[in-house]
């Protein structure tokens, strides 16, 4: 989940991330669990955030999204 990867890469709690995006903690939680589609509003906020990330984020995300070997 890219949203969760961005939050972890930035080292933010759900509350901090929600505040930065201007949404509720519950919304962040539901999005991260895959229970809700990302609205255009949140998608735009995430795109702006992603533009600020360095290229190391994509290496982080690749490792973050890999399934454990067991």
Predicted model as a PDB file, atoms N, CA, C, CB and O in Angstrom, pLDDT in the B-factor column:
MODEL        1                                                                  
ATOM      1  N   UNK A   1       0.834  -1.175   0.000  1.00 81.00           N  
ATOM      2  CA  UNK A   1       0.000   0.000   0.000  1.00 81.00           C  
ATOM      3  C   UNK A   1       0.881   1.240   0.000  1.00 81.00           C  
ATOM      4  CB  UNK A   1      -0.950  -0.003   1.206  1.00 81.00           C  
ATOM      5  O   UNK A   1       1.639   1.476   0.941  1.00 81.00           O  
ATOM      6  N   UNK A   2       0.776   2.011  -1.036  1.00 89.00           N  
ATOM      7  CA  UNK A   2       1.628   3.182  -1.208  1.00 89.00           C  
ATOM      8  C   UNK A   2       1.391   4.229  -0.122  1.00 89.00           C  
ATOM      9  CB  UNK A   2       1.394   3.795  -2.575  1.00 89.00           C  
ATOM     10  O   UNK A   2       2.335   4.876   0.331  1.00 89.00           O  
ATOM     11  N   UNK A   3       0.161   4.398   0.290  1.00 92.00           N  
ATOM     12  CA  UNK A   3      -0.163   5.386   1.323  1.00 92.00           C  
ATOM     13  C   UNK A   3       0.574   5.040   2.615  1.00 92.00           C  
ATOM     14  CB  UNK A   3      -1.698   5.446   1.570  1.00 92.00           C  
ATOM     15  O   UNK A   3       1.197   5.902   3.235  1.00 92.00           O  
ATOM     16  N   UNK A   4       0.497   3.792   3.006  1.00 93.00           N  
ATOM     17  CA  UNK A   4       1.173   3.341   4.232  1.00 93.00           C  
ATOM     18  C   UNK A   4       2.688   3.463   4.090  1.00 93.00           C  
ATOM     19  CB  UNK A   4       0.787   1.880   4.560  1.00 93.00           C  
ATOM     20  O   UNK A   4       3.372   3.847   5.038  1.00 93.00           O  
ATOM     21  N   UNK A   5       3.208   3.141   2.918  1.00 94.00           N  
ATOM     22  CA  UNK A   5       4.645   3.247   2.678  1.00 94.00           C  
ATOM     23  C   UNK A   5       5.112   4.695   2.809  1.00 94.00           C  
ATOM     24  CB  UNK A   5       4.999   2.700   1.285  1.00 94.00           C  
ATOM     25  O   UNK A   5       6.156   4.959   3.405  1.00 94.00           O  
ATOM     26  N   UNK A   6       4.351   5.621   2.262  1.00 95.00           N  
ATOM     27  CA  UNK A   6       4.717   7.039   2.371  1.00 95.00           C  
ATOM     28  C   UNK A   6       4.733   7.456   3.841  1.00 95.00           C  
ATOM     29  CB  UNK A   6       3.728   7.931   1.563  1.00 95.00           C  
ATOM     30  O   UNK A   6       5.665   8.120   4.296  1.00 95.00           O  
ATOM     31  N   UNK A   7       3.706   7.065   4.568  1.00 95.00           N  
ATOM     32  CA  UNK A   7       3.629   7.437   5.990  1.00 95.00           C  
ATOM     33  C   UNK A   7       4.814   6.877   6.767  1.00 95.00           C  
ATOM     34  CB  UNK A   7       2.312   6.934   6.609  1.00 95.00           C  
ATOM     35  O   UNK A   7       5.436   7.589   7.556  1.00 95.00           O  
ATOM     36  N   UNK A   8       5.124   5.613   6.547  1.00 95.00           N  
ATOM     37  CA  UNK A   8       6.255   4.994   7.256  1.00 95.00           C  
ATOM     38  C   UNK A   8       7.576   5.617   6.840  1.00 95.00           C  
ATOM     39  CB  UNK A   8       6.291   3.486   6.997  1.00 95.00           C  
ATOM     40  O   UNK A   8       8.447   5.837   7.681  1.00 95.00           O  
ATOM     41  N   UNK A   9       7.737   5.902   5.563  1.00 95.00           N  
ATOM     42  CA  UNK A   9       8.974   6.518   5.078  1.00 95.00           C  
ATOM     43  C   UNK A   9       9.196   7.875   5.741  1.00 95.00           C  
ATOM     44  CB  UNK A   9       8.934   6.675   3.547  1.00 95.00           C  
ATOM     45  O   UNK A   9      10.324   8.226   6.088  1.00 95.00           O  
ATOM     46  N   UNK A  10       8.124   8.629   5.913  1.00 95.00           N  
ATOM     47  CA  UNK A  10       8.221   9.942   6.549  1.00 95.00           C  
ATOM     48  C   UNK A  10       8.336   9.846   8.062  1.00 95.00           C  
ATOM     49  CB  UNK A  10       7.021  10.782   6.185  1.00 95.00           C  
ATOM     50  O   UNK A  10       8.622  10.840   8.730  1.00 95.00           O  
ATOM     51  N   UNK A  11       8.113   8.643   8.610  1.00 96.00           N  
ATOM     52  CA  UNK A  11       8.228   8.434  10.044  1.00 96.00           C  
ATOM     53  C   UNK A  11       7.109   9.094  10.836  1.00 96.00           C  
ATOM     54  CB  UNK A  11       9.548   8.947  10.523  1.00 96.00           C  
ATOM     55  O   UNK A  11       7.311   9.545  11.963  1.00 96.00           O  
ATOM     56  N   UNK A  12       5.915   9.146  10.226  1.00 97.00           N  
ATOM     57  CA  UNK A  12       4.787   9.813  10.861  1.00 97.00           C  
ATOM     58  C   UNK A  12       3.811   8.804  11.456  1.00 97.00           C  
ATOM     59  CB  UNK A  12       4.069  10.708   9.857  1.00 97.00           C  
ATOM     60  O   UNK A  12       3.603   7.720  10.911  1.00 97.00           O  
ATOM     61  N   UNK A  13       3.221   9.183  12.580  1.00 97.00           N  
ATOM     62  CA  UNK A  13       2.131   8.384  13.136  1.00 97.00           C  
ATOM     63  C   UNK A  13       0.905   8.603  12.254  1.00 97.00           C  
ATOM     64  CB  UNK A  13       1.835   8.770  14.638  1.00 97.00           C  
ATOM     65  O   UNK A  13       0.892   9.487  11.397  1.00 97.00           O  
ATOM     66  N   UNK A  14      -0.115   7.793  12.473  1.00 97.00           N  
ATOM     67  CA  UNK A  14      -1.348   7.996  11.703  1.00 97.00           C  
ATOM     68  C   UNK A  14      -1.925   9.380  11.972  1.00 97.00           C  
ATOM     69  CB  UNK A  14      -2.389   6.912  12.047  1.00 97.00           C  
ATOM     70  O   UNK A  14      -2.420  10.039  11.057  1.00 97.00           O  
ATOM     71  N   UNK A  15      -1.863   9.819  13.221  1.00 98.00           N  
ATOM     72  CA  UNK A  15      -2.405  11.132  13.585  1.00 98.00           C  
ATOM     73  C   UNK A  15      -1.633  12.262  12.892  1.00 98.00           C  
ATOM     74  CB  UNK A  15      -2.361  11.323  15.113  1.00 98.00           C  
ATOM     75  O   UNK A  15      -2.234  13.205  12.376  1.00 98.00           O  
ATOM     76  N   UNK A  16      -0.313  12.161  12.886  1.00 98.00           N  
ATOM     77  CA  UNK A  16       0.511  13.186  12.232  1.00 98.00           C  
ATOM     78  C   UNK A  16       0.264  13.207  10.726  1.00 98.00           C  
ATOM     79  CB  UNK A  16       2.004  12.940  12.517  1.00 98.00           C  
ATOM     80  O   UNK A  16       0.164  14.271  10.114  1.00 98.00           O  
ATOM     81  N   UNK A  17       0.169  12.023  10.144  1.00 97.00           N  
ATOM     82  CA  UNK A  17      -0.055  11.906   8.701  1.00 97.00           C  
ATOM     83  C   UNK A  17      -1.434  12.450   8.327  1.00 97.00           C  
ATOM     84  CB  UNK A  17       0.080  10.435   8.248  1.00 97.00           C  
ATOM     85  O   UNK A  17      -1.583  13.158   7.331  1.00 97.00           O  
ATOM     86  N   UNK A  18      -2.430  12.112   9.131  1.00 97.00           N  
ATOM     87  CA  UNK A  18      -3.792  12.596   8.889  1.00 97.00           C  
ATOM     88  C   UNK A  18      -3.827  14.119   8.941  1.00 97.00           C  
ATOM     89  CB  UNK A  18      -4.777  12.001   9.924  1.00 97.00           C  
ATOM     90  O   UNK A  18      -4.452  14.764   8.099  1.00 97.00           O  
ATOM     91  N   UNK A  19      -3.161  14.679   9.919  1.00 97.00           N  
ATOM     92  CA  UNK A  19      -3.129  16.147  10.050  1.00 97.00           C  
ATOM     93  C   UNK A  19      -2.453  16.779   8.840  1.00 97.00           C  
ATOM     94  CB  UNK A  19      -2.393  16.565  11.346  1.00 97.00           C  
ATOM     95  O   UNK A  19      -2.913  17.796   8.321  1.00 97.00           O  
ATOM     96  N   UNK A  20      -1.366  16.172   8.401  1.00 95.00           N  
ATOM     97  CA  UNK A  20      -0.642  16.704   7.239  1.00 95.00           C  
ATOM     98  C   UNK A  20      -1.503  16.663   5.971  1.00 95.00           C  
ATOM     99  CB  UNK A  20       0.655  15.911   7.014  1.00 95.00           C  
ATOM    100  O   UNK A  20      -1.403  17.548   5.121  1.00 95.00           O  
ATOM    101  N   UNK A  21      -2.346  15.633   5.849  1.00 95.00           N  
ATOM    102  CA  UNK A  21      -3.209  15.502   4.679  1.00 95.00           C  
ATOM    103  C   UNK A  21      -4.533  16.241   4.830  1.00 95.00           C  
ATOM    104  CB  UNK A  21      -3.476  14.050   4.405  1.00 95.00           C  
ATOM    105  O   UNK A  21      -5.239  16.463   3.846  1.00 95.00           O  
ATOM    106  N   UNK A  22      -4.872  16.622   6.058  1.00 94.00           N  
ATOM    107  CA  UNK A  22      -6.133  17.305   6.291  1.00 94.00           C  
ATOM    108  C   UNK A  22      -7.325  16.370   6.311  1.00 94.00           C  
ATOM    109  CB  UNK A  22      -6.339  18.345   5.250  1.00 94.00           C  
ATOM    110  O   UNK A  22      -8.426  16.739   5.902  1.00 94.00           O  
ATOM    111  N   UNK A  23      -7.094  15.137   6.799  1.00 95.00           N  
ATOM    112  CA  UNK A  23      -8.170  14.139   6.893  1.00 95.00           C  
ATOM    113  C   UNK A  23      -8.152  13.535   8.291  1.00 95.00           C  
ATOM    114  CB  UNK A  23      -8.012  13.022   5.801  1.00 95.00           C  
ATOM    115  O   UNK A  23      -7.247  13.811   9.079  1.00 95.00           O  
ATOM    116  N   UNK A  24      -9.139  12.722   8.594  1.00 95.00           N  
ATOM    117  CA  UNK A  24      -9.200  12.110   9.922  1.00 95.00           C  
ATOM    118  C   UNK A  24      -8.275  10.891  10.017  1.00 95.00           C  
ATOM    119  CB  UNK A  24     -10.644  11.703  10.252  1.00 95.00           C  
ATOM    120  O   UNK A  24      -7.900  10.284   9.013  1.00 95.00           O  
ATOM    121  N   UNK A  25      -7.929  10.565  11.247  1.00 97.00           N  
ATOM    122  CA  UNK A  25      -7.111   9.377  11.506  1.00 97.00           C  
ATOM    123  C   UNK A  25      -7.854   8.137  11.028  1.00 97.00           C  
ATOM    124  CB  UNK A  25      -6.762   9.258  13.015  1.00 97.00           C  
ATOM    125  O   UNK A  25      -7.253   7.227  10.457  1.00 97.00           O  
ATOM    126  N   UNK A  26      -9.154   8.105  11.262  1.00 95.00           N  
ATOM    127  CA  UNK A  26      -9.964   6.973  10.823  1.00 95.00           C  
ATOM    128  C   UNK A  26      -9.900   6.766   9.321  1.00 95.00           C  
ATOM    129  CB  UNK A  26     -11.396   7.166  11.246  1.00 95.00           C  
ATOM    130  O   UNK A  26      -9.862   5.632   8.844  1.00 95.00           O  
ATOM    131  N   UNK A  27      -9.889   7.859   8.580  1.00 94.00           N  
ATOM    132  CA  UNK A  27      -9.799   7.764   7.123  1.00 94.00           C  
ATOM    133  C   UNK A  27      -8.458   7.182   6.705  1.00 94.00           C  
ATOM    134  CB  UNK A  27     -10.003   9.141   6.476  1.00 94.00           C  
ATOM    135  O   UNK A  27      -8.395   6.342   5.807  1.00 94.00           O  
ATOM    136  N   UNK A  28      -7.388   7.623   7.350  1.00 95.00           N  
ATOM    137  CA  UNK A  28      -6.058   7.072   7.049  1.00 95.00           C  
ATOM    138  C   UNK A  28      -6.056   5.572   7.329  1.00 95.00           C  
ATOM    139  CB  UNK A  28      -4.951   7.788   7.888  1.00 95.00           C  
ATOM    140  O   UNK A  28      -5.570   4.785   6.517  1.00 95.00           O  
ATOM    141  N   UNK A  29      -6.589   5.187   8.455  1.00 95.00           N  
ATOM    142  CA  UNK A  29      -6.632   3.779   8.844  1.00 95.00           C  
ATOM    143  C   UNK A  29      -7.397   2.939   7.819  1.00 95.00           C  
ATOM    144  CB  UNK A  29      -7.275   3.633  10.226  1.00 95.00           C  
ATOM    145  O   UNK A  29      -6.924   1.886   7.393  1.00 95.00           O  
ATOM    146  N   UNK A  30      -8.564   3.409   7.435  1.00 94.00           N  
ATOM    147  CA  UNK A  30      -9.391   2.663   6.475  1.00 94.00           C  
ATOM    148  C   UNK A  30      -8.695   2.569   5.119  1.00 94.00           C  
ATOM    149  CB  UNK A  30     -10.773   3.334   6.315  1.00 94.00           C  
ATOM    150  O   UNK A  30      -8.730   1.516   4.483  1.00 94.00           O  
ATOM    151  N   UNK A  31      -8.068   3.647   4.672  1.00 94.00           N  
ATOM    152  CA  UNK A  31      -7.350   3.632   3.391  1.00 94.00           C  
ATOM    153  C   UNK A  31      -6.201   2.628   3.454  1.00 94.00           C  
ATOM    154  CB  UNK A  31      -6.813   5.050   3.039  1.00 94.00           C  
ATOM    155  O   UNK A  31      -6.011   1.836   2.531  1.00 94.00           O  
ATOM    156  N   UNK A  32      -5.436   2.663   4.546  1.00 93.00           N  
ATOM    157  CA  UNK A  32      -4.296   1.748   4.680  1.00 93.00           C  
ATOM    158  C   UNK A  32      -4.731   0.287   4.726  1.00 93.00           C  
ATOM    159  CB  UNK A  32      -3.503   2.082   5.933  1.00 93.00           C  
ATOM    160  O   UNK A  32      -3.988  -0.594   4.294  1.00 93.00           O  
ATOM    161  N   UNK A  33      -5.913   0.029   5.239  1.00 92.00           N  
ATOM    162  CA  UNK A  33      -6.421  -1.339   5.308  1.00 92.00           C  
ATOM    163  C   UNK A  33      -7.097  -1.764   4.003  1.00 92.00           C  
ATOM    164  CB  UNK A  33      -7.401  -1.474   6.465  1.00 92.00           C  
ATOM    165  O   UNK A  33      -7.521  -2.912   3.865  1.00 92.00           O  
ATOM    166  N   UNK A  34      -7.194  -0.848   3.060  1.00 89.00           N  
ATOM    167  CA  UNK A  34      -7.800  -1.168   1.775  1.00 89.00           C  
ATOM    168  C   UNK A  34      -9.317  -1.160   1.796  1.00 89.00           C  
ATOM    169  CB  UNK A  34      -7.325  -2.498   1.318  1.00 89.00           C  
ATOM    170  O   UNK A  34      -9.957  -1.681   0.882  1.00 89.00           O  
ATOM    171  N   UNK A  35      -9.898  -0.572   2.837  1.00 89.00           N  
ATOM    172  CA  UNK A  35     -11.340  -0.559   2.967  1.00 89.00           C  
ATOM    173  C   UNK A  35     -12.022   0.636   2.330  1.00 89.00           C  
ATOM    174  CB  UNK A  35     -11.694  -0.610   4.385  1.00 89.00           C  
ATOM    175  O   UNK A  35     -13.245   0.767   2.384  1.00 89.00           O  
ATOM    176  N   UNK A  36     -11.232   1.500   1.729  1.00 81.00           N  
ATOM    177  CA  UNK A  36     -11.805   2.706   1.138  1.00 81.00           C  
ATOM    178  C   UNK A  36     -10.919   3.173  -0.008  1.00 81.00           C  
ATOM    179  CB  UNK A  36     -11.966   3.826   2.199  1.00 81.00           C  
ATOM    180  O   UNK A  36      -9.692   3.132   0.078  1.00 81.00           O  
ATOM    181  N   UNK A  37     -11.555   3.610  -1.066  1.00 85.00           N  
ATOM    182  CA  UNK A  37     -10.799   4.186  -2.174  1.00 85.00           C  
ATOM    183  C   UNK A  37     -10.274   5.558  -1.763  1.00 85.00           C  
ATOM    184  CB  UNK A  37     -11.678   4.291  -3.454  1.00 85.00           C  
ATOM    185  O   UNK A  37     -10.848   6.226  -0.902  1.00 85.00           O  
ATOM    186  N   UNK A  38      -9.202   5.956  -2.379  1.00 90.00           N  
ATOM    187  CA  UNK A  38      -8.621   7.262  -2.101  1.00 90.00           C  
ATOM    188  C   UNK A  38      -9.371   8.302  -2.930  1.00 90.00           C  
ATOM    189  CB  UNK A  38      -7.086   7.282  -2.420  1.00 90.00           C  
ATOM    190  O   UNK A  38      -9.472   8.184  -4.151  1.00 90.00           O  
ATOM    191  N   UNK A  39      -9.893   9.316  -2.254  1.00 91.00           N  
ATOM    192  CA  UNK A  39     -10.640  10.374  -2.951  1.00 91.00           C  
ATOM    193  C   UNK A  39      -9.684  11.231  -3.778  1.00 91.00           C  
ATOM    194  CB  UNK A  39     -11.419  11.259  -1.938  1.00 91.00           C  
ATOM    195  O   UNK A  39      -8.471  11.208  -3.572  1.00 91.00           O  
ATOM    196  N   UNK A  40     -10.246  11.977  -4.706  1.00 95.00           N  
ATOM    197  CA  UNK A  40      -9.425  12.868  -5.528  1.00 95.00           C  
ATOM    198  C   UNK A  40      -8.686  13.889  -4.660  1.00 95.00           C  
ATOM    199  CB  UNK A  40     -10.297  13.590  -6.569  1.00 95.00           C  
ATOM    200  O   UNK A  40      -7.537  14.234  -4.938  1.00 95.00           O  
ATOM    201  N   UNK A  41      -9.350  14.364  -3.615  1.00 92.00           N  
ATOM    202  CA  UNK A  41      -8.741  15.330  -2.695  1.00 92.00           C  
ATOM    203  C   UNK A  41      -7.486  14.743  -2.058  1.00 92.00           C  
ATOM    204  CB  UNK A  41      -9.747  15.749  -1.601  1.00 92.00           C  
ATOM    205  O   UNK A  41      -6.426  15.369  -2.064  1.00 92.00           O  
ATOM    206  N   UNK A  42      -7.614  13.534  -1.509  1.00 92.00           N  
ATOM    207  CA  UNK A  42      -6.483  12.876  -0.843  1.00 92.00           C  
ATOM    208  C   UNK A  42      -5.421  12.492  -1.872  1.00 92.00           C  
ATOM    209  CB  UNK A  42      -6.958  11.621  -0.063  1.00 92.00           C  
ATOM    210  O   UNK A  42      -4.224  12.604  -1.603  1.00 92.00           O  
ATOM    211  N   UNK A  43      -5.852  12.044  -3.035  1.00 94.00           N  
ATOM    212  CA  UNK A  43      -4.910  11.680  -4.097  1.00 94.00           C  
ATOM    213  C   UNK A  43      -4.035  12.889  -4.484  1.00 94.00           C  
ATOM    214  CB  UNK A  43      -5.679  11.148  -5.341  1.00 94.00           C  
ATOM    215  O   UNK A  43      -2.832  12.742  -4.703  1.00 94.00           O  
ATOM    216  N   UNK A  44      -4.639  14.066  -4.564  1.00 96.00           N  
ATOM    217  CA  UNK A  44      -3.892  15.285  -4.894  1.00 96.00           C  
ATOM    218  C   UNK A  44      -2.901  15.630  -3.786  1.00 96.00           C  
ATOM    219  CB  UNK A  44      -4.856  16.464  -5.127  1.00 96.00           C  
ATOM    220  O   UNK A  44      -1.763  16.008  -4.064  1.00 96.00           O  
ATOM    221  N   UNK A  45      -3.330  15.502  -2.538  1.00 94.00           N  
ATOM    222  CA  UNK A  45      -2.431  15.764  -1.406  1.00 94.00           C  
ATOM    223  C   UNK A  45      -1.252  14.784  -1.409  1.00 94.00           C  
ATOM    224  CB  UNK A  45      -3.205  15.663  -0.067  1.00 94.00           C  
ATOM    225  O   UNK A  45      -0.108  15.171  -1.172  1.00 94.00           O  
ATOM    226  N   UNK A  46      -1.552  13.508  -1.681  1.00 93.00           N  
ATOM    227  CA  UNK A  46      -0.499  12.489  -1.726  1.00 93.00           C  
ATOM    228  C   UNK A  46       0.472  12.740  -2.872  1.00 93.00           C  
ATOM    229  CB  UNK A  46      -1.114  11.096  -1.863  1.00 93.00           C  
ATOM    230  O   UNK A  46       1.675  12.529  -2.724  1.00 93.00           O  
ATOM    231  N   UNK A  47      -0.038  13.184  -3.999  1.00 94.00           N  
ATOM    232  CA  UNK A  47       0.827  13.474  -5.147  1.00 94.00           C  
ATOM    233  C   UNK A  47       1.802  14.595  -4.800  1.00 94.00           C  
ATOM    234  CB  UNK A  47      -0.017  13.860  -6.386  1.00 94.00           C  
ATOM    235  O   UNK A  47       2.977  14.534  -5.163  1.00 94.00           O  
ATOM    236  N   UNK A  48       1.316  15.616  -4.100  1.00 95.00           N  
ATOM    237  CA  UNK A  48       2.203  16.715  -3.679  1.00 95.00           C  
ATOM    238  C   UNK A  48       3.251  16.217  -2.698  1.00 95.00           C  
ATOM    239  CB  UNK A  48       1.390  17.859  -3.042  1.00 95.00           C  
ATOM    240  O   UNK A  48       4.420  16.596  -2.775  1.00 95.00           O  
ATOM    241  N   UNK A  49       2.827  15.369  -1.779  1.00 93.00           N  
ATOM    242  CA  UNK A  49       3.765  14.793  -0.814  1.00 93.00           C  
ATOM    243  C   UNK A  49       4.817  13.940  -1.516  1.00 93.00           C  
ATOM    244  CB  UNK A  49       3.014  13.950   0.227  1.00 93.00           C  
ATOM    245  O   UNK A  49       6.008  14.019  -1.214  1.00 93.00           O  
ATOM    246  N   UNK A  50       4.354  13.133  -2.449  1.00 93.00           N  
ATOM    247  CA  UNK A  50       5.262  12.229  -3.163  1.00 93.00           C  
ATOM    248  C   UNK A  50       6.303  13.004  -3.967  1.00 93.00           C  
ATOM    249  CB  UNK A  50       4.469  11.304  -4.091  1.00 93.00           C  
ATOM    250  O   UNK A  50       7.437  12.548  -4.112  1.00 93.00           O  
ATOM    251  N   UNK A  51       5.931  14.157  -4.485  1.00 94.00           N  
ATOM    252  CA  UNK A  51       6.881  14.975  -5.258  1.00 94.00           C  
ATOM    253  C   UNK A  51       8.030  15.470  -4.379  1.00 94.00           C  
ATOM    254  CB  UNK A  51       6.158  16.177  -5.899  1.00 94.00           C  
ATOM    255  O   UNK A  51       9.116  15.761  -4.881  1.00 94.00           O  
ATOM    256  N   UNK A  52       7.794  15.566  -3.076  1.00 93.00           N  
ATOM    257  CA  UNK A  52       8.822  16.024  -2.144  1.00 93.00           C  
ATOM    258  C   UNK A  52       9.792  14.911  -1.737  1.00 93.00           C  
ATOM    259  CB  UNK A  52       8.168  16.604  -0.908  1.00 93.00           C  
ATOM    260  O   UNK A  52      10.859  15.189  -1.191  1.00 93.00           O  
ATOM    261  N   UNK A  53       9.425  13.658  -2.000  1.00 95.00           N  
ATOM    262  CA  UNK A  53      10.240  12.529  -1.572  1.00 95.00           C  
ATOM    263  C   UNK A  53      11.428  12.331  -2.502  1.00 95.00           C  
ATOM    264  CB  UNK A  53       9.399  11.257  -1.514  1.00 95.00           C  
ATOM    265  O   UNK A  53      11.334  12.563  -3.707  1.00 95.00           O  
ATOM    266  N   UNK A  54      12.546  11.899  -1.929  1.00 93.00           N  
ATOM    267  CA  UNK A  54      13.714  11.623  -2.756  1.00 93.00           C  
ATOM    268  C   UNK A  54      13.614  10.222  -3.363  1.00 93.00           C  
ATOM    269  CB  UNK A  54      15.010  11.763  -1.928  1.00 93.00           C  
ATOM    270  O   UNK A  54      12.698   9.462  -3.052  1.00 93.00           O  
ATOM    271  N   UNK A  55      14.564   9.900  -4.224  1.00 92.00           N  
ATOM    272  CA  UNK A  55      14.493   8.615  -4.934  1.00 92.00           C  
ATOM    273  C   UNK A  55      14.666   7.418  -4.010  1.00 92.00           C  
ATOM    274  CB  UNK A  55      15.545   8.566  -6.016  1.00 92.00           C  
ATOM    275  O   UNK A  55      14.305   6.302  -4.382  1.00 92.00           O  
ATOM    276  N   UNK A  56      15.209   7.625  -2.818  1.00 95.00           N  
ATOM    277  CA  UNK A  56      15.327   6.529  -1.857  1.00 95.00           C  
ATOM    278  C   UNK A  56      13.969   5.976  -1.445  1.00 95.00           C  
ATOM    279  CB  UNK A  56      16.080   6.994  -0.629  1.00 95.00           C  
ATOM    280  O   UNK A  56      13.864   4.822  -1.030  1.00 95.00           O  
ATOM    281  N   UNK A  57      12.934   6.797  -1.560  1.00 94.00           N  
ATOM    282  CA  UNK A  57      11.592   6.331  -1.198  1.00 94.00           C  
ATOM    283  C   UNK A  57      11.198   5.120  -2.034  1.00 94.00           C  
ATOM    284  CB  UNK A  57      10.559   7.457  -1.381  1.00 94.00           C  
ATOM    285  O   UNK A  57      10.591   4.186  -1.510  1.00 94.00           O  
ATOM    286  N   UNK A  58      11.527   5.115  -3.308  1.00 92.00           N  
ATOM    287  CA  UNK A  58      11.100   4.025  -4.182  1.00 92.00           C  
ATOM    288  C   UNK A  58      11.813   2.720  -3.836  1.00 92.00           C  
ATOM    289  CB  UNK A  58      11.356   4.389  -5.645  1.00 92.00           C  
ATOM    290  O   UNK A  58      11.239   1.641  -3.985  1.00 92.00           O  
ATOM    291  N   UNK A  59      13.046   2.810  -3.381  1.00 93.00           N  
ATOM    292  CA  UNK A  59      13.746   1.621  -2.880  1.00 93.00           C  
ATOM    293  C   UNK A  59      13.097   1.154  -1.585  1.00 93.00           C  
ATOM    294  CB  UNK A  59      15.255   1.916  -2.656  1.00 93.00           C  
ATOM    295  O   UNK A  59      12.899  -0.043  -1.373  1.00 93.00           O  
ATOM    296  N   UNK A  60      12.768   2.108  -0.722  1.00 93.00           N  
ATOM    297  CA  UNK A  60      12.081   1.794   0.526  1.00 93.00           C  
ATOM    298  C   UNK A  60      10.747   1.115   0.244  1.00 93.00           C  
ATOM    299  CB  UNK A  60      11.866   3.066   1.360  1.00 93.00           C  
ATOM    300  O   UNK A  60      10.415   0.101   0.858  1.00 93.00           O  
ATOM    301  N   UNK A  61       9.986   1.680  -0.689  1.00 92.00           N  
ATOM    302  CA  UNK A  61       8.669   1.143  -0.994  1.00 92.00           C  
ATOM    303  C   UNK A  61       8.759  -0.274  -1.553  1.00 92.00           C  
ATOM    304  CB  UNK A  61       7.950   2.048  -1.979  1.00 92.00           C  
ATOM    305  O   UNK A  61       7.923  -1.122  -1.240  1.00 92.00           O  
ATOM    306  N   UNK A  62       9.765  -0.529  -2.373  1.00 90.00           N  
ATOM    307  CA  UNK A  62       9.934  -1.867  -2.929  1.00 90.00           C  
ATOM    308  C   UNK A  62      10.134  -2.890  -1.811  1.00 90.00           C  
ATOM    309  CB  UNK A  62      11.126  -1.900  -3.905  1.00 90.00           C  
ATOM    310  O   UNK A  62       9.536  -3.966  -1.830  1.00 90.00           O  
ATOM    311  N   UNK A  63      10.976  -2.547  -0.842  1.00 90.00           N  
ATOM    312  CA  UNK A  63      11.207  -3.456   0.288  1.00 90.00           C  
ATOM    313  C   UNK A  63       9.991  -3.511   1.197  1.00 90.00           C  
ATOM    314  CB  UNK A  63      12.442  -3.020   1.090  1.00 90.00           C  
ATOM    315  O   UNK A  63       9.652  -4.572   1.721  1.00 90.00           O  
ATOM    316  N   UNK A  64       9.338  -2.379   1.386  1.00 88.00           N  
ATOM    317  CA  UNK A  64       8.178  -2.284   2.280  1.00 88.00           C  
ATOM    318  C   UNK A  64       7.023  -3.145   1.792  1.00 88.00           C  
ATOM    319  CB  UNK A  64       7.721  -0.833   2.405  1.00 88.00           C  
ATOM    320  O   UNK A  64       6.300  -3.731   2.598  1.00 88.00           O  
ATOM    321  N   UNK A  65       6.847  -3.225   0.483  1.00 84.00           N  
ATOM    322  CA  UNK A  65       5.703  -3.940  -0.067  1.00 84.00           C  
ATOM    323  C   UNK A  65       5.987  -5.414  -0.363  1.00 84.00           C  
ATOM    324  CB  UNK A  65       5.248  -3.262  -1.320  1.00 84.00           C  
ATOM    325  O   UNK A  65       5.075  -6.150  -0.739  1.00 84.00           O  
ATOM    326  N   UNK A  66       7.224  -5.852  -0.202  1.00 86.00           N  
ATOM    327  CA  UNK A  66       7.536  -7.259  -0.427  1.00 86.00           C  
ATOM    328  C   UNK A  66       6.959  -8.104   0.698  1.00 86.00           C  
ATOM    329  CB  UNK A  66       9.059  -7.472  -0.536  1.00 86.00           C  
ATOM    330  O   UNK A  66       6.937  -7.702   1.861  1.00 86.00           O  
ATOM    331  N   UNK A  67       6.500  -9.268   0.323  1.00 70.00           N  
ATOM    332  CA  UNK A  67       5.972 -10.197   1.327  1.00 70.00           C  
ATOM    333  C   UNK A  67       7.135 -10.880   2.026  1.00 70.00           C  
ATOM    334  CB  UNK A  67       5.022 -11.251   0.679  1.00 70.00           C  
ATOM    335  O   UNK A  67       8.172 -11.127   1.412  1.00 70.00           O  
ATOM    336  N   UNK A  68       6.967 -11.187   3.312  1.00 68.00           N  
ATOM    337  CA  UNK A  68       8.018 -11.911   4.023  1.00 68.00           C  
ATOM    338  C   UNK A  68       8.301 -13.260   3.346  1.00 68.00           C  
ATOM    339  CB  UNK A  68       7.617 -12.126   5.501  1.00 68.00           C  
ATOM    340  O   UNK A  68       7.395 -13.858   2.765  1.00 68.00           O  
ATOM    341  N   UNK A  69       9.530 -13.735   3.415  1.00 61.00           N  
ATOM    342  CA  UNK A  69       9.898 -14.976   2.732  1.00 61.00           C  
ATOM    343  C   UNK A  69       9.333 -16.243   3.359  1.00 61.00           C  
ATOM    344  CB  UNK A  69      11.371 -15.085   2.685  1.00 61.00           C  
ATOM    345  O   UNK A  69       9.571 -17.327   2.826  1.00 61.00           O  
ATOM    346  N   UNK A  70       8.610 -16.164   4.446  1.00 63.00           N  
ATOM    347  CA  UNK A  70       8.071 -17.368   5.100  1.00 63.00           C  
ATOM    348  C   UNK A  70       6.636 -17.608   4.764  1.00 63.00           C  
ATOM    349  CB  UNK A  70       8.214 -17.269   6.585  1.00 63.00           C  
ATOM    350  O   UNK A  70       6.045 -18.579   5.237  1.00 63.00           O  
TER     351      UNK A  70                                                      
ENDMDL                                                                          
END                                                                             
